[in-house]
Amino acid sequence: MSDLPKRIHITEEGPREGFQFEKAPIATDRKIELINALAETGVSQIQAVSFVHPKAVPQMADAESVVDGIIPRDGVEFIGLWLNQRGLERAIATGKLHLEGSIALTASETFLLRNQKRTFADNLAQQREMAAAYKAAGIPIERGSVMAAFGCNFEGPVPVERVVAQVAEIVAIAQEQGERIRLMNFSDTMGWATPRGIRAVLEAVRTRWPDLELSLHLHDTRGMGIANAVAGLELGVAHFDACVGGLGGCPFAGNRAAAGNVCTEDLVFLCRDLGIETGIDIERMIEAAKLAEDIVGHPLPGAVKSGGSLSQWV
């Protein structure tokens, strides 16, 4: 446990990743209500919306209206997701979001075709175009990500060597623009990861790029979310994505049983026990989780929300 970080950074993705998975329409004002409540919990970064075509993700059709309703708060960055130049232009036009340049590849071509209708070659070309667009807009390119990094419901296990090769491509694309990737995110998009798989991928990447900061985006589809977070923490990972209440899932992953993303308040509970700072008030996050549950109108899988934080005994 000697490699445990003293503090971790959590990006809260419930309003985007969480709501996109919901089938019933969610009113714009209720989305805004949750985002503003999350901003009061101590979380420093909230992914609020995605700028994608409403036919692909109907739940995000009101992205601009949601951003317009966000109350700015010192110490909180509100970010968005986009998949192409048009989405980036929409994000820039809001004038309210913290903009980060990110180069994103996917380790499963079958999933990539389902998710973005692109082949590996198409996506590589698209990411080069996006990198040039970031440069032209003066947006730093410091982040990379590999989706489906641990396995795929359509192709099965993903070779570690393929993930490493995609990291190399991401680093190279950034270098072509005179930029340097600082943070590399690995997404367990379809819930295939286990602690063994987490260690295999991260250790392979760290061996080749020892100075690269690593980040994990974990799903709890097979109940491994928190176990995988522990594996990451033991390797010194200090950046995690999470969703309040355990909201979320990928609508293109081919698994209706997806339980959502690793739960924010459960991750905060774990870190408190391990002596790792998050900056998040667990009681306020639990209240936000209850609000999220009320908004979606069905039980959410987060455990601490229901079992309690044990704060009175700490």
C-alpha positions, 0 to 999 in steps of 0.5 A: 500500500506504499504507493497510495496517493495522498489525495485524488482528483474525482471528475463527477460525470453523473449529469453526462454519463449518467443521464445519457443512459436513462431512457425516460426524458429528464427535464432540463431544470432537473438536470441543472438542479443536480449539477448545481447540487453537485457543485456544493459537495466539494467536487472540483470538476463536473462533466455536465453535458455532451455535445452530440447529435440528439438522434444518437443521444436524445437525453443530451439534446438540451445541452446548451440550455443545461449549461446556460442554467449552471451557477458558476462556483469558485473552485469548480470546473464545468466541462463537456464532451464532444466527438467532433469539430461541430461538438467542439464549436458548440462547447466553445459557443456556450462561453461557460465551460472549461475547455480541455483538448483530449485525443481519444482512441478506442481499443475495440474496432467493433465497439468504435463502429457502434459508438461513433460509426468509425473504423480505427483508421477513420478515428485516427484521422479524426483525432488528428483533425481534432488536435489541429482544431484544438491548436487553432482554438488555443486549447491545450492538448494535455489529455488522452483516453483509450476506451474499451481498454480492458475488454469488449462485449463484441470482441472479447479480451483486448490485448494489452499490447493494443492499448499500449500501441494506442497510447503511443499513437495518442502521444504522437498526435499531440507531439505533431501539434507541439503538445505533450500529453500529461494525463492518460485515461483508461476506460472500462467501457463495458465492465470487463476490468478486474484488478488483475487486468487493471494492473496489467494495463497500467503497469505496461503503460507506466513501464514505457511512459513513467512520467505519464499521469494515469486516470481510470474510468470504471464501470461496475457492470460485474461488481468490480468497480470498487475493487478495480479502484483499489487496484488503481490506488495501489498503483498510485493512480490519483485521477478517477471518473465517477458518477453520483449514486452509481448513475450511468452506463454506455448505451452502445455497450451491448449489455442491458445489465450495466450497473453504471459507473463506479459510484462517487460517494462509495469511492469517497467512502473508500478513500476516507478509510484509506486516509486519502483526501478527495476534498468532497463532503460525503454527506453532501454527496449522499444528498446529491445521490438521493436527489439523482435517484429522485430525478431518474425515478428509480433506485440507483446502485450506490451502496453508501447512499443506502447503507450510510457513511458511518461519519458519526463513528469516524 
